[in-house]
Amino acid sequence: MLAVLLLMLSSINYMLLRQQREAILEQTATQLDYQLQAAATFMVEPLLKYQFSDVEQFMRQWMETHQDVVLFKALSPAGHQMSHFARPGQSPHIITREQRVTYLDQHLLTLTMSKDYQQTALILTEMRNRLLAVSLLVTALLGIMLWLVFRHLAIIPLEREIERRRLAEEEMAATNKELDAFAYSISHDLRAPLRGIDGFSLALQEDYEEKLDDEGRDYIQRIRNGCGRMGELIDDMLQLSRLSRGEIKRQKLDLSAMVTEIAAELRESQPQRQAEFKIQPGLDTDADPVLLRAVLENLLGNAWKFTGKRPLTEIEFGRQQQKGRTTFFLRDNGAGFDMAYADKIFTAFQRLHRSEEFAGTGIGLATVQRIIHRHGGRIWAEAEVDRGATFYFQLGTNNHTGSH
């Protein structure tokens, strides 16, 4: 009897510890991936300007503010080490991730970051020792003590899991605040010189236009166009930062009415275009109104942009059931894209068309994906070159539709 009880409790302990360890490793890896993606996003701008000192300063500051990060290094596309920051130590509890920094399919840098989860592992070891002690106690006392032990095994891991999640959320919130502050600092520091460049180039264009030849006037116009694109990029970066954070306030929304309103705004922006919108009536859902409007504005704006070269623009919004889940879709007859690159369209700064063909910064769909993920849903796309694209999205388990 005692041997059976000991075997049963040992099996339960082993499963709980294994589950806890897997959860810890998954959480650590997720945090590390998020940190690397954030670092890569904010390194694109200085790399494009060959300001590698800014990249090194950012990496140094990151190491100073994240004590659990033991290695942060950058390699060139050719594999040469360009920057290396490390803390001494031989901890066996190290997890390492790599992230490519890319812009328009151009490989700029490869980042490697290692994180020490030794403190978390010590907590897990402490839990193992306590569980073994409790198991021995249960085996010795039997009877009512058996009930107390199971109660202990059920409650204590739950409390620890709650505490672990609370600490992880606090760390994630702190990281988000750092990123917000960093994004604001970048935008603030960039706007002043950008306004100066734009202002002086405008003055040069207006006051000295007659003294310049066609080539000179073209150069000035290119400068002003570049200032405009950079201003859009700064605005989109800030929108990505704002819309992908903050509290979600769900309420019932009429998606059909929202899409109809956005479609009317698009028609007014280019009244000369021939466009046909097919909007399924009576679609509603539970979501944050501000965030979901940003999703629909980005998706409809993309459809409108990529159908601009068609004699007749056709855009359709509706819903369907896929494997028992409500799925919304937005379909257009625009330029489409090659499905071989489908995994890139939701990555910030990634574009599948040249800016000369279609304007944009490559941040809109990254914003859409983050908002959908924050609602507990998913988004994906199907397309074919020159035959349009369809974007599908789901909004979590409490998503529903109905008829008015």
N, C-alpha and C positions, 0 to 999 in steps of 0.2 A: 504493500500500500504506500509506504513512504517513498519507495523507488519510483512508483507511478506518479505520485504528486511532484516529486523533484523533477522528473522528466517533463511533466506537463508545464510546470512553472518555468523551467529552463527554456523550453520551446517558446513560451509566450514572451519571455524576456528577450530572447534572441530576435524574434520578429519585431518587437517594439524598438529595440536598439537599431536594427537594420533599417527600419522605416525612418527613424529619427535621423540616422546618419545620411541616408539618401536625401531627406528633406533639407538637411543642413548643407550638403554639397550642392544641391540644386539651387538653393537660395544664394549661396556664395557665388556660384557660377553666373547666375542671373544678374546679380549686382555688379560683378566684374564686367560682364558683357555690356551692361548699360553704361558703366563708367567709360569703357573703351569707345563705345559709339558716341557718347557725348564729347569725349576728348577729340575724336576724329572729326566730328562736325565743326568744332571751333578751331581746328588747325587748318582747315581748307583755305581760309582767307589769307593768313600770313604766309602759307606755303606758296599760294599763287603769286604773292608779291615778293617771294624769295626773302622773307623776313624770318629766317630760321632762329634768330635770337629770341623772337617772341615765342616760338614753339618751345625752345629750351626753358625759357622763363615760366611758361605755363606748366611744363612737366615738373620743374623744380617746386613750384607752388603746390602742385597736386600732391607730390610726395610729402611736403611739409604738413599738409592738412589731412592726409589720410595715413595714419600710422600703421594700418594693417597692410598697406601696399609696400612690398619689399623690393620690387623691381619694376622699373618703367624705362623702356628703351625704344629707340626709333631706328629703323633700318631703311636705307635707300632702296629703290626698286631693284637695284642690282645686288642687294644683300649686304652692303657695307654699313657698318655701324656709324650712325651720325650723332647719337646722343644716348647716354647711359646713366641712369640713377639707380642706386641699389643700397639696401641697408645690410649690414653684416649680420650673420646668423646662419644656423644650420637647421632650421625647423623642418620636420618631416611633413608638416601640414601645409603644403603649398599647392595652390591651384593657379594655372597659367592660361592666358587667352591671348590670341592675336587678332588684330583688326587692321584691314587695309584702309588707308585714307585715299579716296579717289575723287576725281572731278571730271565729269563728262567722259567717263571710261578711261581716264588717264590715271595711272597708278602713281601717286605722289609720295607715299610713305607707308611703311608697315610698322604698326605699334605693337609692342609686347608688354603685357602687364601681369605681374604675379602678386597674389594676395595670400597672406598668412591667416589661416583660420584656426590657429593653435588654441586660442582661448575658447573657441566653440568646442573644439575637440576635448579640451580638459573638462568642460561641463558635461559632455557626453560620457567621459570616463567616470566622472563623479556619479552620474546617474546609474551607470552600469554597476558600480560598487554597491550603491545603495540598494539597487534592485536585487543583487545577489544576496545581500545581508537579509533583506526582507524575505527572500525565498527560503533561506535556511531557517528563519524564524517561523515561517508558516509550516514548513515541514516538521519542525519540532513540536509545535503547539497544537496543530490540527484544529478541528472543530470550528469554533467561532473565530479563531484567529485566521482561518482560511478566508472567511468573508471579509475581514478587515484588510487582509493583504490585497485581495482583488479590488477592494475599494481604493486602497492606496495606489495600486497600479493604474487605475482608471483616472484618478483625479490629478495626481502629481504630474504625469506626462502632459495632461491637458493644460495645466497651469503653466508648465514650462513652454509648451507650444505657443500659448497665448503671449507669454512674456517675450519669446523669441520673435514672434511676429510684430509685437509692439516695438521692440528695439530695431527691427529691420525697417519698419515704417518710419521711425524717427530718423534713422540714417538716410533713408531715401528722401525724406522731406528736407533734411539738411543739404543733401546733394543737389536737390532741385533748387533750393534757395541760392546755392553757390552758382549754379548754371544760370539762373535768372539774373543774378547780379553781374555775372560775366557777360551775358548777352547784352544787358543794358549798358555796361561799360563800353563794349565794342561799338554798339550803335551810337552812343553819345560821342565817343572819341572820333568816329568816322564821319558823323554828320557835319561837324564844323568844317573840316578841310574840304569835304565834298561840296558844301554850299559855297565855299570860297572859289573852288575850281569852276563850278557851274556859273557863279555870278560873274567872275572875271571873263570866262569864255563868252558869256552873253554880251557883256560890255564890249569885248573885242569884236564880236559879230556885228553888233549894232553900230559902233562908232568907227570901225575901220574896215567895214565891208567893201567899200569902194576901192580901198588901197590894196586889197588882197586879190590874188588871182583865183581861178576856180579850185585849184588844188588846195590853196590855203583855206578857202571857205569850207571845203570838204573836210579838212582836218578839224576845224573848229566844230563842225556839226557832229563829227565822230566823237569828239570830246564830250559834247553835251549829251549825245545819246548814251555814252558810257556812264556819265553821271546819273542819268535817269535809270539805267538798268541797275546800277549799284544801289540807288535809293530804294528801288523795288526789292532788291535782295535783302537790304537791312530791314525793311518793313515786314517781309515774309518771315525772316528769322525771328523777329519779335512776336509775330502772330503765332508761329510754331511753338515758341516758348510759352506764350500765354494760354493758348487753347488746349495744350496738352497737359496742363496742370490745373490746380484749383479744384474746388468741390463741385461734384456733379449734382445738379438739382433736376431730378426727373419730374416730368409731368406729361399729361396726354397731349399729343401734338397731331394736327391734321397735316399729314405730309402732302396730300394732294393739293391743298390750298397753298402750302409753302412753295412747292415746286411751280405751281401756276404763277405765283407772285414773282419768283425769280425769273421765270421764262419771259414774263412781261417786261421786266427790267432789261433783259438781254435784247428783246425786240426793239425797245426804245433806244438802246445804245447804237444800233445799226438798223434803222428803219428801212433801208434800201434792200436788205437781204430777204430772200424768199425762204421762209422757214415754216416747218410743220411740227408742232409739238403734240404728242399723244400721251396724255396724262390720265392714268386710271383713277377714277373717282373713288372716294370713300376709304382712302388708306390712312390709318392712324397708327401711332406707336407711343410708347413711354420712353422719353429721352429728355436730355437737357436741351431746351429750345435754342440757346445761343450756340452750343457746340454742334448740334445737328444742322442748324442753318449753315454753319461754316462748311460742314460736309457737303451739303447739297449745292451750295454756291460754288465750291471748288469743282465738284463733279460736273455740274451743268456748265460752268465756265469752261472747263476742259472740252466738253462735247461741242460747245459753241465755237471754241477756238479751232478745233481740229476738223470742223466741217465747213470752215470759212471758204474753202476753195471749191465747194460743191455748188452747182447751180441751184439745188434745192436742199436745204438743211432738214434732216429728219432726226428728231430726238424723241425717244419713248421712255416713259417712267411707269413702272408697275411693280407687281409682286407676284410671287409664285411659291409653291411649296417644294422644298428639296429635303428629302429624307425626314419629313415630318416637321421641318423648321421653316418659319416664315422668312422668305428671302426677297429683299427689294432689289430691283435692277434698273440701270440706266443704260439705254442702248442708243448708239448714233451711227450714222453712215459716213463717218469722217475718214481721216487718213489711216487709222488703225496702227498696229505695230506688230513686229515679229514676236511670236510667243516665246522664242528662245531667250528673249530679254525680259520676260514677264516678272522675274524676281527682282528686277532693278527699279521698276516704275514707282515703288513705294519708298525708295531710299532717297533721303534728302540730297539735293544737288544733282541727281541723276536725270538725264534727259535722253530720249530716244530720237529726237529730231533736232536739226540744227536751228539755232536762234534766228537765222535768216529766213527759215521756213515758217516757224511758229515762235512767237515771243513767249517768255516765261523764265522763271528762276529755278524750277525743278523742286520746289518745296511744297507745293499744294497737295500732292497725293501723299507725301509723308505726313502732313498735318491730318489729312483725312484718316489715314491708317491709325494714327495715335488716338484720335478721338473715338473711332470705332472700337479699338482695343479697350479703351477706358470704360466703354459701355458693356464690356464682356462679350463683344461680338468679333466678327472677322470680315475681311473684305478681300476680294480677288477679282481678276479680270480675264476676259477671253477676247481675242482680237485676231484680225488678219490684215496684212498690209493692203491698204487702199480699199478695204471692205468694211471699215468701221470697227468699233469696240463696244463691249458690254461690261459694265462694272456691276458686281453683285456684292451686297453686304447684308449681314445679320446683326441684330442688336442685343444679343443676350437672351436668357431664358424668360425674362419677363416682358419680352417684346410681343406685341399682339397687333392684329389688324381687325378692322370691322367696317361695317357699312353704316352710313348716316341715314 
